[in-house]
Amino acid sequence: MTGIRASLMQRDVIPFYLSLAALAGGALALDAGLHLANAVWIGRYLGIPGVLLILASSGYSMRKRKLISSGKPADLLHWHERLAWAGSLLILVHAGIHFNAILAWLAVGAMLINIASGLTGKYLLGRSRQRLEATRTRLRARGLSPEQLEERTYWDSLTFDVVKSWRVVHLPITLAFSVLALAHIIAIFLFWGWQ
């Protein structure tokens, strides 16, 4: 049991927290670098490429929903994860530690929840898939028939199907982030000093 717990910790829990820590650390380092270079004003404009990177990362979601037909889903998922992470990093630097706009901070909060949701889904789904395959492999090695195998893995398969539907949670969080970010962008255009 200790080996299973250790592998779960090493394979899923630690990478999850390292991904979040890398995002926070990267944002703090980039923000500190801008402050040291006396270029804090650049952070104000990093929201634009951040949003563009996040929009570019949506190719995977569009492919999954058959809105586009080009690209391999595995490659698009890889790009989705990387582009969304980079865009989120830029948006966090853009947000900085300035607490003067509640709408902007609601959007950042929704984005952070969305990131945590995405990472949770990634690691839970991967772990569930590995566990189901390991169980099937072990049972096949015992010489079980396909019918017996299906019967023995029924609950694991059902659980895996439930975990696969984590997107039901991730999608509304993504929608909330999108609406709040769009509202923030519209508010910027409405209240910008255009003189």
Buried (B, 14 or more C-beta within 10 A) or exposed (E): EEEEEEEBEEBBEEBBEEBBEEBEEBBEEBBEEBEEEEEBEEBEEBBEBBBEBBEBBBBBBBBBEEEBEEBEEEEBBEBBBEBBBBBBBBBBBBBBEEEEBEBBBBBBBBBBBBBBBBBBBBBBBBBBEEBBEEBBEEBEEEEBEEEEBEEBBEEBBEBBEEBBEBBEEBEEBBEBBBEBBEBBBEEEEEEEEEE
